[in-house]
Amino acid sequence: MEEIKLYALRTKDGKFRDKHSWTTDISKTKLYRRIGWARGQITYWANNYPEYGIPDLVEFVITKINIIDDSERVIDAIEKREQEKIKREIYYSEERVKDLEKEIEEKQKELKRLKNDWIKWWTNKDWRKYWNFKYFSFKKCFIEIL
């Protein structure tokens, strides 16, 4: 099996470089895949912060690789996401049904109002007195009604 090499920076007092600071926790250490990148960081720290000294270059050699079967977790996550999607769709469709029912109710009220207005207008005899098939005047009719 092929070896994998990773590199890290460590100060003289044993602190490792993580993303933003120096830490004693090796699990938070920033690892570099290429030695050149790590050497560039050493040069940076040595040039810009000489009072702290030159950091050490630590090489991690990985020879054993464990393969972890994570398919069960992924399947569970996919199922959970699908269930959440279905719940979300149900919720939004129920909300849409409520909105449509409210809209139907408003339209029915509007229709009822319009029917009542039409009936009132039709039963009003004032407009009929001007209705003469030979001599009908809209102008005269509406001026007197208004």
DSSP file (Angstrom, degrees, kcal/mol; ACC not computed):
  #  RESIDUE AA STRUCTURE BP1 BP2  ACC     N-H-->O    O-->H-N    N-H-->O    O-->H-N    TCO  KAPPA ALPHA  PHI   PSI    X-CA   Y-CA   Z-CA
    1    1 A M              0   0    0      0, 0.0     2,-0.2     0, 0.0    63,-0.0   0.000 360.0 360.0 360.0 142.5    0.0    0.0    0.0
    2    2 A E        -     0   0    0      1,-0.1     2,-0.2     0, 0.0     0, 0.0  -0.474 360.0-121.2 -78.1 144.7    1.2    3.5   -0.9
    3    3 A E        -     0   0    0     -2,-0.2     2,-0.5    58,-0.0    60,-0.2  -0.597  16.4-149.0 -84.8 146.5    2.1    5.9    1.9
    4    4 A I  E     -A   62   0A   0     58,-2.3    58,-3.6    -2,-0.2     2,-0.5  -0.970  11.5-156.5-114.5 130.8    0.3    9.3    2.2
    5    5 A K  E     +A   61   0A   0     -2,-0.5     2,-0.3    56,-0.2    56,-0.2  -0.917  12.0 179.9-112.8 132.3    2.3   12.2    3.6
    6    6 A L  E     -A   60   0A   0     54,-2.7    54,-3.7    -2,-0.5     2,-0.3  -0.937  13.4-147.6-126.0 151.2    0.8   15.2    5.3
    7    7 A Y  E     +AB  59  32A   0     25,-2.6    25,-3.1    -2,-0.3     2,-0.3  -0.903  15.5 175.7-125.7 148.4    2.6   18.2    6.8
    8    8 A A  E     -A   58   0A   0     50,-2.2    50,-3.0    -2,-0.3     2,-0.4  -0.932  27.1-117.1-143.3 164.9    2.0   20.5    9.7
    9    9 A L  E     -A   57   0A   0     21,-0.4     8,-1.7    -2,-0.3     2,-0.4  -0.867  28.3-178.3-106.5 140.0    3.7   23.4   11.5
   10   10 A R  E     -AC  56  16A   0     46,-2.0    46,-3.9    -2,-0.4     6,-0.2  -0.999  19.2-133.8-139.6 136.5    4.7   23.2   15.1
   11   11 A T    >   -     0   0    0      4,-2.9     3,-1.5    -2,-0.4    42,-0.1  -0.248  35.4-100.3 -78.4 173.9    6.3   25.8   17.4
   12   12 A K  T 3  S+     0   0    0     40,-0.4    -1,-0.1     1,-0.3    41,-0.1   0.786 122.8  56.0 -66.3 -27.4    9.2   25.1   19.7
   13   13 A D  T 3  S-     0   0    0      2,-0.1    -1,-0.3     1,-0.0    -2,-0.0   0.309 124.6 -99.6 -91.4  11.8    6.9   24.9   22.7
   14   14 A G  S <  S+     0   0    0     -3,-1.5     2,-0.4     1,-0.3    -2,-0.1   0.597  74.0 140.3  91.9  12.8    4.8   22.1   21.0
   15   15 A K        -     0   0    0      7,-0.0    -4,-2.9    11,-0.0    -1,-0.3  -0.736  40.0-143.4 -92.0 138.8    1.8   24.1   19.6
   16   16 A F  E     -CD  10  23A   0      7,-3.5     7,-3.4    -2,-0.4     2,-0.5  -0.673  18.4-112.5 -98.0 153.7    0.4   23.3   16.2
   17   17 A R  E     + D   0  22A   0     -8,-1.7    13,-2.9    -2,-0.3    -8,-0.3  -0.740  36.3 178.7 -86.6 123.2   -0.9   25.7   13.7
   18   18 A D        -     0   0    0      3,-3.1    11,-0.1    -2,-0.5     8,-0.0  -0.273  52.7 -70.1-103.6-159.0   -4.7   25.5   13.0
   19   19 A K  S    S+     0   0    0      9,-0.4     3,-0.1     1,-0.2    10,-0.1   0.870 124.8   5.9 -65.5 -37.9   -6.7   27.7   10.7
   20   20 A H  S    S+     0   0    0      1,-0.1     2,-0.3     0, 0.0    -1,-0.2   0.532 127.6   7.1-125.0 -10.8   -6.4   31.0   12.7
   21   21 A S  S    S-     0   0    0     -5,-0.0    -3,-3.1     2,-0.0     2,-0.4  -0.861  79.3 -79.1-155.5-173.4   -4.2   30.4   15.7
   22   22 A W  E     +D   17   0A   0     -2,-0.3     2,-0.3    -5,-0.2    -5,-0.2  -0.869  48.5 176.4-102.5 136.4   -1.8   28.1   17.5
   23   23 A T  E     -D   16   0A   0     -7,-3.4    -7,-3.5    -2,-0.4     6,-0.0  -0.953  39.1-140.7-140.7 155.6   -3.2   25.2   19.5
   24   24 A T  S    S+     0   0    0     -2,-0.3     2,-0.7    -9,-0.2    -1,-0.1   0.590  79.2  98.7 -88.8 -12.5   -2.1   22.2   21.5
   25   25 A D    >   -     0   0    0      1,-0.2     3,-1.2    -9,-0.1     4,-0.1  -0.669  58.3-163.9 -80.4 112.0   -5.0   20.1   20.1
   26   26 A I  G >  S+     0   0    0     -2,-0.7     3,-1.1     1,-0.3    -1,-0.2   0.728  83.7  67.5 -70.8 -21.1   -3.5   18.0   17.3
   27   27 A S  G 3  S+     0   0    0      1,-0.2    -1,-0.3    -3,-0.0    -2,-0.1   0.711 100.3  49.8 -72.8 -17.7   -7.0   17.2   15.9
   28   28 A K  G <  S+     0   0    0     -3,-1.2    -9,-0.4     2,-0.1    -1,-0.2   0.328  84.3 129.2 -97.8   6.5   -7.5   20.9   14.9
   29   29 A T    <   -     0   0    0     -3,-1.1     2,-0.5   -11,-0.1   -11,-0.3  -0.348  63.6-120.6 -67.5 138.5   -4.1   21.1   13.2
   30   30 A K        -     0   0    0    -13,-2.9     2,-0.4   -21,-0.1   -21,-0.4  -0.702  32.4-156.1 -77.8 122.3   -4.1   22.5    9.6
   31   31 A L        -     0   0    0     -2,-0.5     2,-0.4   -23,-0.1   -23,-0.2  -0.848   4.5-152.8-106.4 138.7   -2.6   19.8    7.4
   32   32 A Y  B     -B    7   0A   0    -25,-3.1   -25,-2.6    -2,-0.4     3,-0.0  -0.895   8.1-154.5-109.1 137.9   -0.9   20.5    4.1
   33   33 A R  S    S+     0   0    0     -2,-0.4     2,-0.4   -27,-0.2   -28,-0.2   0.758  81.8  51.1 -80.5 -25.5   -0.8   17.9    1.3
   34   34 A R  S  > S-     0   0    0      1,-0.1     4,-1.4   -27,-0.1     3,-0.4  -0.920  74.4-138.8-119.4 140.9    2.3   19.2   -0.3
   35   35 A I  H  > S+     0   0    0     -2,-0.4     4,-2.7     1,-0.2     5,-0.2   0.817 101.4  62.5 -65.1 -31.3    5.6   20.0    1.5
   36   36 A G  H  > S+     0   0    0      1,-0.2     4,-2.1     2,-0.2    -1,-0.2   0.878 101.4  50.8 -64.0 -38.1    6.1   23.2   -0.5
   37   37 A W  H  > S+     0   0    0     -3,-0.4     4,-1.6     2,-0.2    -1,-0.2   0.917 112.3  46.4 -65.6 -42.4    2.9   24.7    1.0
   38   38 A A  H  X S+     0   0    0     -4,-1.4     4,-2.1     2,-0.2    -2,-0.2   0.904 111.8  51.0 -66.8 -41.4    4.0   23.9    4.5
   39   39 A R  H  X S+     0   0    0     -4,-2.7     4,-2.5     1,-0.2    -1,-0.2   0.876 106.3  55.9 -64.0 -36.4    7.6   25.3    3.8
   40   40 A G  H  X S+     0   0    0     -4,-2.1     4,-2.2     1,-0.2    -1,-0.2   0.888 107.6  48.6 -61.8 -38.8    6.0   28.5    2.5
   41   41 A Q  H  X S+     0   0    0     -4,-1.6     4,-2.6     2,-0.2     5,-0.2   0.883 109.2  52.6 -68.2 -38.4    4.2   28.9    5.8
   42   42 A I  H  X S+     0   0    0     -4,-2.1     4,-2.4     2,-0.2    -2,-0.2   0.933 110.6  47.7 -61.5 -44.8    7.3   28.3    7.8
   43   43 A T  H  X S+     0   0    0     -4,-2.5     4,-2.5     2,-0.2     5,-0.2   0.905 110.8  52.2 -62.1 -42.1    9.1   31.0    5.7
   44   44 A Y  H  X S+     0   0    0     -4,-2.2     4,-2.7     1,-0.2     5,-0.3   0.945 112.8  43.3 -58.9 -49.6    6.2   33.4    6.2
   45   45 A W  H  X S+     0   0    0     -4,-2.6     4,-1.9     1,-0.2     7,-0.2   0.871 114.4  50.5 -67.4 -36.2    6.2   32.9   10.0
   46   46 A A  H  < S+     0   0    0     -4,-2.4    -1,-0.2    -5,-0.2    -2,-0.2   0.892 116.4  41.0 -68.8 -38.6   10.0   33.1   10.2
   47   47 A N  H  < S+     0   0    0     -4,-2.5    -2,-0.2    -5,-0.2    -1,-0.2   0.907 124.4  34.1 -75.0 -43.1   10.1   36.4    8.1
   48   48 A N  H  < S+     0   0    0     -4,-2.7    -3,-0.2    -5,-0.2    -2,-0.2   0.744 130.1  29.2 -89.5 -24.8    7.1   38.2    9.7
   49   49 A Y    ><  +     0   0    0     -4,-1.9     3,-1.4    -5,-0.3     4,-0.3  -0.518  63.6 155.6-133.1  66.4    7.4   37.0   13.3
   50   50 A P  G >   +     0   0    0      0, 0.0     3,-1.1     0, 0.0    -1,-0.1   0.735  66.9  72.7 -68.3 -20.0   11.1   36.3   14.1
   51   51 A E  G 3  S+     0   0    0      1,-0.3     3,-0.1    -3,-0.1    -5,-0.1   0.733  96.0  51.6 -67.2 -19.8   10.5   36.8   17.8
   52   52 A Y  G <  S-     0   0    0     -3,-1.4   -40,-0.4     1,-0.2    -1,-0.3   0.539 110.7-125.8 -92.1  -7.6    8.6   33.4   17.9
   53   53 A G    <   -     0   0    0     -3,-1.1    -1,-0.2    -4,-0.3    -4,-0.1  -0.197  39.7 -49.5  88.4 175.7   11.4   31.5   16.2
   54   54 A I        -     0   0    0     -3,-0.1   -11,-0.1    -4,-0.1   -12,-0.1  -0.764  60.5-125.7 -89.3 124.1   11.3   29.3   13.2
   55   55 A P        -     0   0    0      0, 0.0   -44,-0.2     0, 0.0     2,-0.2  -0.287  23.6-114.9 -67.2 154.4    8.4   26.7   13.3
   56   56 A D  E     -A   10   0A   0    -46,-3.9   -46,-2.0     1,-0.0     2,-0.6  -0.588  19.3-126.2 -85.7 151.1    9.2   23.0   12.9
   57   57 A L  E     -A    9   0A   0     -2,-0.2     2,-0.5   -48,-0.2   -48,-0.2  -0.893  25.4-161.8 -97.8 119.8    7.9   21.0    9.9
   58   58 A V  E     -A    8   0A   0    -50,-3.0   -50,-2.2    -2,-0.6     2,-0.5  -0.887   1.7-155.5-106.4 130.2    6.1   17.9   11.1
   59   59 A E  E     -A    7   0A   0     -2,-0.5     2,-0.5   -52,-0.2   -52,-0.2  -0.915   2.4-161.8-108.7 125.5    5.5   15.1    8.7
   60   60 A F  E     -A    6   0A   0    -54,-3.7   -54,-2.7    -2,-0.5     2,-0.6  -0.921   6.4-160.7-103.7 125.6    2.6   12.6    9.2
   61   61 A V  E     -A    5   0A   0     -2,-0.5     2,-0.6   -56,-0.2   -56,-0.2  -0.931   2.3-160.2-110.0 120.3    2.9    9.4    7.3
   62   62 A I  E     +A    4   0A   0    -58,-3.6   -58,-2.3    -2,-0.6     3,-0.1  -0.878  26.1 154.5-103.7 119.3   -0.3    7.5    6.8
   63   63 A T        +     0   0    0     -2,-0.6     2,-0.5   -60,-0.2    -1,-0.2   0.650  58.4  63.2-114.6 -24.4    0.2    3.8    6.0
   64   64 A K        -     0   0    0      2,-0.0     2,-0.5   -63,-0.0    -1,-0.2  -0.898  61.2-171.1-108.9 129.2   -3.0    2.2    7.2
   65   65 A I        -     0   0    0     -2,-0.5     2,-0.5    -3,-0.1    -3,-0.0  -0.977   6.5-158.5-121.7 125.5   -6.3    3.2    5.6
   66   66 A N        -     0   0    0     -2,-0.5     2,-0.6     2,-0.0    -2,-0.0  -0.879  10.2-145.2-101.4 131.2   -9.7    2.1    7.1
   67   67 A I        -     0   0    0     -2,-0.5     2,-0.5     2,-0.0    -2,-0.0  -0.855  13.3-156.7 -97.1 125.5  -12.7    2.0    4.8
   68   68 A I        -     0   0    0     -2,-0.6     2,-0.8     2,-0.0    -2,-0.0  -0.892  11.6-138.1-106.3 125.4  -15.9    3.0    6.6
   69   69 A D        +     0   0    0     -2,-0.5     3,-0.2     1,-0.1     4,-0.1  -0.736  31.7 165.5 -83.7 111.2  -19.2    1.8    5.2
   70   70 A D     >  +     0   0    0     -2,-0.8     4,-1.9     1,-0.1     5,-0.2   0.117  39.0 110.4-112.7  18.4  -21.5    4.8    5.5
   71   71 A S  H  > S+     0   0    0      1,-0.2     4,-2.7     2,-0.2     5,-0.2   0.858  74.0  55.6 -67.7 -35.4  -24.2    3.7    3.2
   72   72 A E  H  > S+     0   0    0      2,-0.2     4,-2.5     1,-0.2    -1,-0.2   0.925 109.2  47.0 -62.6 -44.3  -26.8    3.2    6.0
   73   73 A R  H  > S+     0   0    0      2,-0.2     4,-2.4     1,-0.2    -1,-0.2   0.907 112.9  49.2 -63.4 -41.8  -26.4    6.7    7.3
   74   74 A V  H  X S+     0   0    0     -4,-1.9     4,-2.5     2,-0.2    -2,-0.2   0.913 110.7  49.8 -65.4 -42.7  -26.7    8.1    3.8
   75   75 A I  H  X S+     0   0    0     -4,-2.7     4,-2.5     1,-0.2    -2,-0.2   0.918 111.9  48.7 -61.9 -43.5  -29.8    6.1    3.1
   76   76 A D  H  X S+     0   0    0     -4,-2.5     4,-2.5     1,-0.2    -2,-0.2   0.907 111.3  49.8 -62.2 -41.5  -31.4    7.3    6.3
   77   77 A A  H  X S+     0   0    0     -4,-2.4     4,-2.4     2,-0.2    -2,-0.2   0.896 111.1  49.1 -64.7 -40.0  -30.5   10.9    5.5
   78   78 A I  H  X S+     0   0    0     -4,-2.5     4,-2.4     2,-0.2    -2,-0.2   0.924 112.3  48.0 -65.3 -44.4  -32.0   10.5    2.0
   79   79 A E  H  X S+     0   0    0     -4,-2.5     4,-2.5     2,-0.2    -2,-0.2   0.910 111.7  50.2 -62.2 -42.3  -35.2    9.0    3.5
   80   80 A K  H  X S+     0   0    0     -4,-2.5     4,-2.5     1,-0.2    -1,-0.2   0.917 110.6  49.3 -62.4 -43.5  -35.4   11.8    6.1
   81   81 A R  H  X S+     0   0    0     -4,-2.4     4,-2.2     1,-0.2    -1,-0.2   0.898 111.2  49.8 -62.6 -40.6  -35.0   14.5    3.4
   82   82 A E  H  X S+     0   0    0     -4,-2.4     4,-2.5     2,-0.2    -2,-0.2   0.909 110.6  49.7 -65.0 -41.7  -37.7   12.8    1.3
   83   83 A Q  H  X S+     0   0    0     -4,-2.5     4,-2.6     1,-0.2    -2,-0.2   0.909 111.2  49.1 -63.1 -42.1  -40.1   12.7    4.3
   84   84 A E  H  X S+     0   0    0     -4,-2.5     4,-2.5     2,-0.2    -1,-0.2   0.891 110.4  51.4 -63.3 -38.7  -39.4   16.4    5.0
   85   85 A K  H  X S+     0   0    0     -4,-2.2     4,-2.5     2,-0.2    -2,-0.2   0.918 110.9  47.6 -63.5 -43.8  -40.0   17.2    1.4
   86   86 A I  H  X S+     0   0    0     -4,-2.5     4,-2.6     2,-0.2    -2,-0.2   0.923 112.3  49.2 -63.6 -44.6  -43.4   15.4    1.4
   87   87 A K  H  X S+     0   0    0     -4,-2.6     4,-2.6     1,-0.2    -2,-0.2   0.907 111.6  49.7 -60.5 -41.7  -44.4   17.1    4.7
   88   88 A R  H  X S+     0   0    0     -4,-2.5     4,-2.7     2,-0.2     5,-0.2   0.915 111.1  48.6 -63.9 -43.7  -43.4   20.5    3.2
   89   89 A E  H  X S+     0   0    0     -4,-2.5     4,-2.5     2,-0.2    -2,-0.2   0.908 111.9  49.5 -63.4 -41.9  -45.5   19.8    0.1
   90   90 A I  H  X S+     0   0    0     -4,-2.6     4,-2.5     2,-0.2    -2,-0.2   0.937 111.8  48.8 -61.3 -46.5  -48.5   18.7    2.2
   91   91 A Y  H  X S+     0   0    0     -4,-2.6     4,-2.4     1,-0.2    -2,-0.2   0.938 113.5  45.5 -59.3 -48.7  -48.2   21.8    4.3
   92   92 A Y  H  X S+     0   0    0     -4,-2.7     4,-2.3     1,-0.2    -1,-0.2   0.869 112.5  50.8 -67.1 -35.7  -48.0   24.1    1.3
   93   93 A S  H  X S+     0   0    0     -4,-2.5     4,-2.4    -5,-0.2    -1,-0.2   0.901 110.3  49.8 -68.7 -37.8  -50.9   22.4   -0.5
   94   94 A E  H  X S+     0   0    0     -4,-2.5     4,-2.3     2,-0.2    -2,-0.2   0.911 111.6  48.8 -63.9 -41.1  -53.0   22.7    2.6
   95   95 A E  H  X S+     0   0    0     -4,-2.4     4,-2.4     2,-0.2    -2,-0.2   0.899 110.8  50.5 -63.7 -39.8  -52.2   26.4    2.8
   96   96 A R  H  X S+     0   0    0     -4,-2.3     4,-2.6     2,-0.2    -2,-0.2   0.897 108.9  51.5 -65.5 -39.9  -53.0   26.8   -0.9
   97   97 A V  H  X S+     0   0    0     -4,-2.4     4,-2.6     2,-0.2    -2,-0.2   0.918 110.1  49.5 -62.2 -43.5  -56.4   25.0   -0.4
   98   98 A K  H  X S+     0   0    0     -4,-2.3     4,-2.4     2,-0.2    -2,-0.2   0.923 111.8  48.5 -60.7 -44.5  -57.2   27.4    2.5
   99   99 A D  H  X S+     0   0    0     -4,-2.4     4,-2.3     1,-0.2    -2,-0.2   0.909 112.2  48.4 -63.1 -41.7  -56.3   30.4    0.4
  100  100 A L  H  X S+     0   0    0     -4,-2.6     4,-2.7     2,-0.2    -2,-0.2   0.886 110.3  51.3 -66.8 -38.4  -58.4   29.1   -2.5
  101  101 A E  H  X S+     0   0    0     -4,-2.6     4,-2.4     2,-0.2    -2,-0.2   0.914 111.2  48.4 -63.0 -41.7  -61.4   28.5   -0.2
  102  102 A K  H  X S+     0   0    0     -4,-2.4     4,-2.2     2,-0.2    -2,-0.2   0.906 112.0  49.1 -63.1 -41.7  -61.0   32.0    1.2
  103  103 A E  H  X S+     0   0    0     -4,-2.3     4,-2.6     2,-0.2    -2,-0.2   0.894 110.0  51.2 -65.4 -40.3  -60.9   33.4   -2.4
  104  104 A I  H  X S+     0   0    0     -4,-2.7     4,-2.5     2,-0.2    -2,-0.2   0.923 109.9  50.3 -61.4 -44.3  -64.0   31.3   -3.4
  105  105 A E  H  X S+     0   0    0     -4,-2.4     4,-2.1     1,-0.2    -2,-0.2   0.914 111.5  47.6 -61.0 -43.4  -65.8   32.7   -0.4
  106  106 A E  H  X S+     0   0    0     -4,-2.2     4,-2.3     1,-0.2    -1,-0.2   0.907 112.2  49.7 -64.5 -41.6  -64.8   36.3   -1.3
  107  107 A K  H  X S+     0   0    0     -4,-2.6     4,-2.6     2,-0.2    -2,-0.2   0.874 109.4  51.9 -66.0 -36.6  -65.9   35.7   -5.0
  108  108 A Q  H  X S+     0   0    0     -4,-2.5     4,-2.6     2,-0.2    -1,-0.2   0.903 110.0  48.9 -66.1 -40.2  -69.2   34.3   -3.9
  109  109 A K  H  X S+     0   0    0     -4,-2.1     4,-2.4     2,-0.2    -2,-0.2   0.910 112.2  48.9 -62.8 -41.7  -69.8   37.4   -1.7
  110  110 A E  H  X S+     0   0    0     -4,-2.3     4,-2.6     2,-0.2    -2,-0.2   0.911 111.5  49.1 -64.3 -42.3  -68.9   39.6   -4.7
  111  111 A L  H  X S+     0   0    0     -4,-2.6     4,-2.6     2,-0.2    -2,-0.2   0.912 111.1  49.7 -63.2 -43.2  -71.2   37.7   -7.0
  112  112 A K  H  X S+     0   0    0     -4,-2.6     4,-2.4     2,-0.2    -2,-0.2   0.907 111.4  49.2 -61.8 -42.2  -74.0   38.0   -4.5
  113  113 A R  H  X S+     0   0    0     -4,-2.4     4,-2.5     2,-0.2    -2,-0.2   0.917 111.6  48.7 -63.5 -43.5  -73.4   41.7   -4.2
  114  114 A L  H  X S+     0   0    0     -4,-2.6     4,-2.5     2,-0.2    -2,-0.2   0.895 110.6  50.8 -65.4 -39.0  -73.4   42.1   -7.9
  115  115 A K  H  X S+     0   0    0     -4,-2.6     4,-2.7     2,-0.2    -2,-0.2   0.924 111.0  48.8 -62.6 -43.6  -76.7   40.1   -8.3
  116  116 A N  H  X S+     0   0    0     -4,-2.4     4,-2.6     1,-0.2    -2,-0.2   0.908 111.1  49.9 -62.8 -41.6  -78.3   42.2   -5.6
  117  117 A D  H  X S+     0   0    0     -4,-2.5     4,-2.4     2,-0.2    -1,-0.2   0.912 111.7  48.4 -63.0 -41.7  -77.1   45.4   -7.4
  118  118 A W  H  X S+     0   0    0     -4,-2.5     4,-3.1     2,-0.2     5,-0.2   0.909 111.5  49.4 -65.4 -42.6  -78.5   44.1  -10.7
  119  119 A I  H  X S+     0   0    0     -4,-2.7     4,-2.6     2,-0.2     5,-0.2   0.924 111.6  49.2 -63.3 -43.9  -81.8   43.2   -9.2
  120  120 A K  H  X S+     0   0    0     -4,-2.6     4,-1.0     1,-0.2    -2,-0.2   0.919 114.4  45.2 -60.6 -43.4  -82.1   46.6   -7.6
  121  121 A W  H  < S+     0   0    0     -4,-2.4     3,-0.3    -5,-0.2     6,-0.2   0.917 114.4  48.0 -67.2 -42.1  -81.2   48.3  -10.8
  122  122 A W  H  < S+     0   0    0     -4,-3.1    -2,-0.2     1,-0.2    -1,-0.2   0.881 112.2  48.3 -68.8 -37.5  -83.6   46.1  -12.9
  123  123 A T  H  < S+     0   0    0     -4,-2.6     2,-0.5    -5,-0.2    -1,-0.2   0.644  86.4 102.4 -78.8 -13.9  -86.5   46.6  -10.5
  124  124 A N     <  -     0   0    0     -4,-1.0     3,-0.5    -3,-0.3     4,-0.3  -0.600  59.8-160.3 -70.6 121.1  -86.0   50.3  -10.4
  125  125 A K  S >> S+     0   0    0     -2,-0.5     4,-1.1     1,-0.2     3,-0.5   0.598  72.1  85.5 -82.4 -11.3  -88.7   51.7  -12.7
  126  126 A D  T 34 S+     0   0    0      1,-0.3     3,-0.5     2,-0.2     4,-0.5   0.887  89.1  49.1 -60.9 -40.1  -87.1   55.1  -13.3
  127  127 A W  T >4 S+     0   0    0     -3,-0.5     3,-0.7    -6,-0.2     4,-0.3   0.795 104.6  61.3 -70.9 -25.2  -85.0   53.9  -16.1
  128  128 A R  G X4 S+     0   0    0     -3,-0.5     3,-1.1    -4,-0.3    -1,-0.2   0.779  89.9  66.5 -73.6 -26.2  -87.9   52.2  -17.8
  129  129 A K  G 3< S+     0   0    0     -4,-1.1    -1,-0.2    -3,-0.5    -2,-0.2   0.768 103.4  47.3 -68.5 -21.1  -89.9   55.4  -18.3
  130  130 A Y  G <  S+     0   0    0     -3,-0.7     2,-1.2    -4,-0.5     7,-0.5   0.498  86.3 105.1 -92.8  -4.4  -87.2   56.6  -20.7
  131  131 A W    <   +     0   0    0     -3,-1.1     2,-0.4    -4,-0.3     5,-0.1  -0.648  38.5 150.2 -84.0 101.1  -87.2   53.3  -22.6
  132  132 A N        -     0   0    0     -2,-1.2    -3,-0.0     1,-0.1    -2,-0.0  -0.996  43.6-142.0-130.2 125.8  -89.0   54.0  -25.8
  133  133 A F  S    S+     0   0    0     -2,-0.4     3,-0.3     1,-0.2    -1,-0.1   0.794 101.7  39.0 -62.6 -26.7  -88.0   52.0  -28.8
  134  134 A K  S    S+     0   0    0      1,-0.2     2,-0.5    -3,-0.1    -1,-0.2   0.899 128.5  26.5 -86.7 -44.2  -88.4   54.9  -31.1
  135  135 A Y  S    S+     0   0    0      2,-0.0     2,-0.5    -5,-0.0    -1,-0.2  -0.698  74.4 156.4-124.9  78.8  -87.1   57.7  -29.0
  136  136 A F        -     0   0    0     -2,-0.5     2,-0.5    -3,-0.3    -5,-0.1  -0.897  17.1-172.1-106.9 132.4  -84.6   56.5  -26.5
  137  137 A S     >  -     0   0    0     -7,-0.5     4,-2.2    -2,-0.5     5,-0.1  -0.945  13.9-173.0-126.7 110.8  -82.0   58.9  -25.0
  138  138 A F  H  > S+     0   0    0     -2,-0.5     4,-3.0     2,-0.2     5,-0.4   0.908  90.3  55.9 -62.3 -41.3  -79.2   57.5  -22.9
  139  139 A K  H  > S+     0   0    0      1,-0.2     4,-1.9     2,-0.2     5,-0.2   0.935 110.6  42.1 -59.2 -49.5  -78.2   61.0  -22.1
  140  140 A K  H  > S+     0   0    0      2,-0.2     4,-1.9     1,-0.2    -1,-0.2   0.901 114.7  52.9 -64.3 -42.1  -81.6   62.0  -20.8
  141  141 A C  H  X S+     0   0    0     -4,-2.2     4,-1.7     1,-0.2    -2,-0.2   0.939 114.3  38.6 -60.4 -51.3  -82.0   58.7  -18.9
  142  142 A F  H  X S+     0   0    0     -4,-3.0     4,-2.3     1,-0.2    -1,-0.2   0.804 111.4  57.5 -77.1 -28.3  -78.7   58.9  -17.0
  143  143 A I  H  < S+     0   0    0     -4,-1.9    -1,-0.2    -5,-0.4    -2,-0.2   0.927 111.6  42.7 -65.8 -42.0  -78.8   62.6  -16.3
  144  144 A E  H  < S+     0   0    0     -4,-1.9    -2,-0.2    -5,-0.2    -1,-0.2   0.841 114.2  50.7 -75.0 -31.4  -82.1   62.3  -14.5
  145  145 A I  H  <        0   0    0     -4,-1.7    -2,-0.2     1,-0.2    -1,-0.2   0.922 360.0 360.0 -70.5 -41.7  -81.1   59.1  -12.7
  146  146 A L     <        0   0    0     -4,-2.3    -1,-0.2    -5,-0.1    -2,-0.2   0.483 360.0 360.0 -77.9 360.0  -77.9   60.6  -11.4
